[in-house]
Amino acid sequence: MTDLPVRARHDSGGCPVVRVTDVSEDLSGLEAEFPGYEFATQQTWDGISISARRRRGCARPGVYAVVTGDPDEMRRALLEDERTSRQG
């Protein structure tokens, strides 16, 4: 995945705020790579949070949900879960 383009802004108190502007491309890639998970985004104080929730709930051991602001971290966590699930 590529680095996400960002725009620097300031909130009403003058503090810098960074907003991710191209999350949809990363979400499309994650959805294609991990069809067993439902992905969503949510606006947070720090920008955008990405969540992944397993579609079939807790029917099997392993990761049920991952929440992060980093698409690469999301991918690593889901890949690690797939790897350990195959070993078990």
MODELLER restraints for C-alpha pairs under 7 A, 6 or more apart:
rsr = mdl.restraints
at = mdl.atoms
rsr.add(forms.Gaussian(group=physical.xy_distance, feature=features.Distance(at['CA:4:A'], at['CA:20:A']), mean=6.52, stdev=0.5))
rsr.add(forms.Gaussian(group=physical.xy_distance, feature=features.Distance(at['CA:4:A'], at['CA:22:A']), mean=6.16, stdev=0.5))
rsr.add(forms.Gaussian(group=physical.xy_distance, feature=features.Distance(at['CA:5:A'], at['CA:20:A']), mean=6.39, stdev=0.5))
rsr.add(forms.Gaussian(group=physical.xy_distance, feature=features.Distance(at['CA:5:A'], at['CA:21:A']), mean=5.95, stdev=0.5))
rsr.add(forms.Gaussian(group=physical.xy_distance, feature=features.Distance(at['CA:5:A'], at['CA:22:A']), mean=6.42, stdev=0.5))
rsr.add(forms.Gaussian(group=physical.xy_distance, feature=features.Distance(at['CA:6:A'], at['CA:18:A']), mean=6.43, stdev=0.5))
rsr.add(forms.Gaussian(group=physical.xy_distance, feature=features.Distance(at['CA:6:A'], at['CA:19:A']), mean=5.63, stdev=0.5))
rsr.add(forms.Gaussian(group=physical.xy_distance, feature=features.Distance(at['CA:6:A'], at['CA:20:A']), mean=4.95, stdev=0.5))
rsr.add(forms.Gaussian(group=physical.xy_distance, feature=features.Distance(at['CA:6:A'], at['CA:21:A']), mean=5.75, stdev=0.5))
rsr.add(forms.Gaussian(group=physical.xy_distance, feature=features.Distance(at['CA:7:A'], at['CA:18:A']), mean=5.95, stdev=0.5))
rsr.add(forms.Gaussian(group=physical.xy_distance, feature=features.Distance(at['CA:7:A'], at['CA:19:A']), mean=5.77, stdev=0.5))
rsr.add(forms.Gaussian(group=physical.xy_distance, feature=features.Distance(at['CA:8:A'], at['CA:16:A']), mean=6.66, stdev=0.5))
rsr.add(forms.Gaussian(group=physical.xy_distance, feature=features.Distance(at['CA:8:A'], at['CA:17:A']), mean=5.95, stdev=0.5))
rsr.add(forms.Gaussian(group=physical.xy_distance, feature=features.Distance(at['CA:8:A'], at['CA:18:A']), mean=4.89, stdev=0.5))
rsr.add(forms.Gaussian(group=physical.xy_distance, feature=features.Distance(at['CA:8:A'], at['CA:19:A']), mean=6.85, stdev=0.5))
rsr.add(forms.Gaussian(group=physical.xy_distance, feature=features.Distance(at['CA:9:A'], at['CA:16:A']), mean=5.62, stdev=0.5))
rsr.add(forms.Gaussian(group=physical.xy_distance, feature=features.Distance(at['CA:9:A'], at['CA:17:A']), mean=5.06, stdev=0.5))
rsr.add(forms.Gaussian(group=physical.xy_distance, feature=features.Distance(at['CA:9:A'], at['CA:18:A']), mean=6.23, stdev=0.5))
rsr.add(forms.Gaussian(group=physical.xy_distance, feature=features.Distance(at['CA:10:A'], at['CA:16:A']), mean=4.29, stdev=0.5))
rsr.add(forms.Gaussian(group=physical.xy_distance, feature=features.Distance(at['CA:10:A'], at['CA:17:A']), mean=5.24, stdev=0.5))
rsr.add(forms.Gaussian(group=physical.xy_distance, feature=features.Distance(at['CA:11:A'], at['CA:17:A']), mean=6.38, stdev=0.5))
rsr.add(forms.Gaussian(group=physical.xy_distance, feature=features.Distance(at['CA:18:A'], at['CA:47:A']), mean=6.32, stdev=0.5))
rsr.add(forms.Gaussian(group=physical.xy_distance, feature=features.Distance(at['CA:19:A'], at['CA:47:A']), mean=5.26, stdev=0.5))
rsr.add(forms.Gaussian(group=physical.xy_distance, feature=features.Distance(at['CA:20:A'], at['CA:47:A']), mean=6.71, stdev=0.5))
rsr.add(forms.Gaussian(group=physical.xy_distance, feature=features.Distance(at['CA:20:A'], at['CA:48:A']), mean=6.74, stdev=0.5))
rsr.add(forms.Gaussian(group=physical.xy_distance, feature=features.Distance(at['CA:26:A'], at['CA:71:A']), mean=6.66, stdev=0.5))
rsr.add(forms.Gaussian(group=physical.xy_distance, feature=features.Distance(at['CA:31:A'], at['CA:39:A']), mean=6.94, stdev=0.5))
rsr.add(forms.Gaussian(group=physical.xy_distance, feature=features.Distance(at['CA:36:A'], at['CA:54:A']), mean=5.93, stdev=0.5))
rsr.add(forms.Gaussian(group=physical.xy_distance, feature=features.Distance(at['CA:36:A'], at['CA:55:A']), mean=5.61, stdev=0.5))
rsr.add(forms.Gaussian(group=physical.xy_distance, feature=features.Distance(at['CA:37:A'], at['CA:52:A']), mean=5.80, stdev=0.5))
rsr.add(forms.Gaussian(group=physical.xy_distance, feature=features.Distance(at['CA:37:A'], at['CA:53:A']), mean=5.26, stdev=0.5))
rsr.add(forms.Gaussian(group=physical.xy_distance, feature=features.Distance(at['CA:37:A'], at['CA:54:A']), mean=4.34, stdev=0.5))
rsr.add(forms.Gaussian(group=physical.xy_distance, feature=features.Distance(at['CA:37:A'], at['CA:55:A']), mean=5.21, stdev=0.5))
rsr.add(forms.Gaussian(group=physical.xy_distance, feature=features.Distance(at['CA:38:A'], at['CA:52:A']), mean=5.47, stdev=0.5))
rsr.add(forms.Gaussian(group=physical.xy_distance, feature=features.Distance(at['CA:38:A'], at['CA:53:A']), mean=5.21, stdev=0.5))
rsr.add(forms.Gaussian(group=physical.xy_distance, feature=features.Distance(at['CA:38:A'], at['CA:54:A']), mean=6.26, stdev=0.5))
rsr.add(forms.Gaussian(group=physical.xy_distance, feature=features.Distance(at['CA:38:A'], at['CA:55:A']), mean=6.05, stdev=0.5))
rsr.add(forms.Gaussian(group=physical.xy_distance, feature=features.Distance(at['CA:39:A'], at['CA:51:A']), mean=5.59, stdev=0.5))
rsr.add(forms.Gaussian(group=physical.xy_distance, feature=features.Distance(at['CA:39:A'], at['CA:52:A']), mean=4.52, stdev=0.5))
rsr.add(forms.Gaussian(group=physical.xy_distance, feature=features.Distance(at['CA:39:A'], at['CA:53:A']), mean=6.60, stdev=0.5))
rsr.add(forms.Gaussian(group=physical.xy_distance, feature=features.Distance(at['CA:40:A'], at['CA:50:A']), mean=5.82, stdev=0.5))
rsr.add(forms.Gaussian(group=physical.xy_distance, feature=features.Distance(at['CA:40:A'], at['CA:51:A']), mean=5.32, stdev=0.5))
rsr.add(forms.Gaussian(group=physical.xy_distance, feature=features.Distance(at['CA:40:A'], at['CA:52:A']), mean=6.65, stdev=0.5))
rsr.add(forms.Gaussian(group=physical.xy_distance, feature=features.Distance(at['CA:41:A'], at['CA:48:A']), mean=6.51, stdev=0.5))
rsr.add(forms.Gaussian(group=physical.xy_distance, feature=features.Distance(at['CA:41:A'], at['CA:49:A']), mean=5.54, stdev=0.5))
rsr.add(forms.Gaussian(group=physical.xy_distance, feature=features.Distance(at['CA:41:A'], at['CA:50:A']), mean=4.55, stdev=0.5))
rsr.add(forms.Gaussian(group=physical.xy_distance, feature=features.Distance(at['CA:41:A'], at['CA:51:A']), mean=6.22, stdev=0.5))
rsr.add(forms.Gaussian(group=physical.xy_distance, feature=features.Distance(at['CA:42:A'], at['CA:48:A']), mean=5.65, stdev=0.5))
rsr.add(forms.Gaussian(group=physical.xy_distance, feature=features.Distance(at['CA:42:A'], at['CA:49:A']), mean=5.21, stdev=0.5))
rsr.add(forms.Gaussian(group=physical.xy_distance, feature=features.Distance(at['CA:42:A'], at['CA:50:A']), mean=6.58, stdev=0.5))
rsr.add(forms.Gaussian(group=physical.xy_distance, feature=features.Distance(at['CA:43:A'], at['CA:49:A']), mean=6.29, stdev=0.5))
rsr.add(forms.Gaussian(group=physical.xy_distance, feature=features.Distance(at['CA:48:A'], at['CA:69:A']), mean=5.90, stdev=0.5))
rsr.add(forms.Gaussian(group=physical.xy_distance, feature=features.Distance(at['CA:49:A'], at['CA:67:A']), mean=6.72, stdev=0.5))
rsr.add(forms.Gaussian(group=physical.xy_distance, feature=features.Distance(at['CA:49:A'], at['CA:68:A']), mean=5.50, stdev=0.5))
rsr.add(forms.Gaussian(group=physical.xy_distance, feature=features.Distance(at['CA:49:A'], at['CA:69:A']), mean=4.34, stdev=0.5))
rsr.add(forms.Gaussian(group=physical.xy_distance, feature=features.Distance(at['CA:50:A'], at['CA:67:A']), mean=5.66, stdev=0.5))
rsr.add(forms.Gaussian(group=physical.xy_distance, feature=features.Distance(at['CA:50:A'], at['CA:68:A']), mean=5.40, stdev=0.5))
rsr.add(forms.Gaussian(group=physical.xy_distance, feature=features.Distance(at['CA:50:A'], at['CA:69:A']), mean=5.56, stdev=0.5))
rsr.add(forms.Gaussian(group=physical.xy_distance, feature=features.Distance(at['CA:51:A'], at['CA:66:A']), mean=5.58, stdev=0.5))
rsr.add(forms.Gaussian(group=physical.xy_distance, feature=features.Distance(at['CA:51:A'], at['CA:67:A']), mean=4.31, stdev=0.5))
rsr.add(forms.Gaussian(group=physical.xy_distance, feature=features.Distance(at['CA:51:A'], at['CA:68:A']), mean=6.54, stdev=0.5))
rsr.add(forms.Gaussian(group=physical.xy_distance, feature=features.Distance(at['CA:52:A'], at['CA:65:A']), mean=5.40, stdev=0.5))
rsr.add(forms.Gaussian(group=physical.xy_distance, feature=features.Distance(at['CA:52:A'], at['CA:66:A']), mean=5.22, stdev=0.5))
rsr.add(forms.Gaussian(group=physical.xy_distance, feature=features.Distance(at['CA:52:A'], at['CA:67:A']), mean=6.53, stdev=0.5))
rsr.add(forms.Gaussian(group=physical.xy_distance, feature=features.Distance(at['CA:53:A'], at['CA:64:A']), mean=5.86, stdev=0.5))
rsr.add(forms.Gaussian(group=physical.xy_distance, feature=features.Distance(at['CA:53:A'], at['CA:65:A']), mean=4.42, stdev=0.5))
rsr.add(forms.Gaussian(group=physical.xy_distance, feature=features.Distance(at['CA:53:A'], at['CA:66:A']), mean=6.77, stdev=0.5))
rsr.add(forms.Gaussian(group=physical.xy_distance, feature=features.Distance(at['CA:54:A'], at['CA:64:A']), mean=5.32, stdev=0.5))
rsr.add(forms.Gaussian(group=physical.xy_distance, feature=features.Distance(at['CA:54:A'], at['CA:65:A']), mean=6.33, stdev=0.5))
rsr.add(forms.Gaussian(group=physical.xy_distance, feature=features.Distance(at['CA:57:A'], at['CA:64:A']), mean=6.68, stdev=0.5))
rsr.add(forms.Gaussian(group=physical.xy_distance, feature=features.Distance(at['CA:58:A'], at['CA:64:A']), mean=6.40, stdev=0.5))
rsr.add(forms.Gaussian(group=physical.xy_distance, feature=features.Distance(at['CA:62:A'], at['CA:81:A']), mean=6.33, stdev=0.5))
rsr.add(forms.Gaussian(group=physical.xy_distance, feature=features.Distance(at['CA:62:A'], at['CA:85:A']), mean=6.67, stdev=0.5))
rsr.add(forms.Gaussian(group=physical.xy_distance, feature=features.Distance(at['CA:63:A'], at['CA:81:A']), mean=6.27, stdev=0.5))
rsr.add(forms.Gaussian(group=physical.xy_distance, feature=features.Distance(at['CA:66:A'], at['CA:74:A']), mean=6.82, stdev=0.5))
rsr.add(forms.Gaussian(group=physical.xy_distance, feature=features.Distance(at['CA:68:A'], at['CA:74:A']), mean=6.49, stdev=0.5))
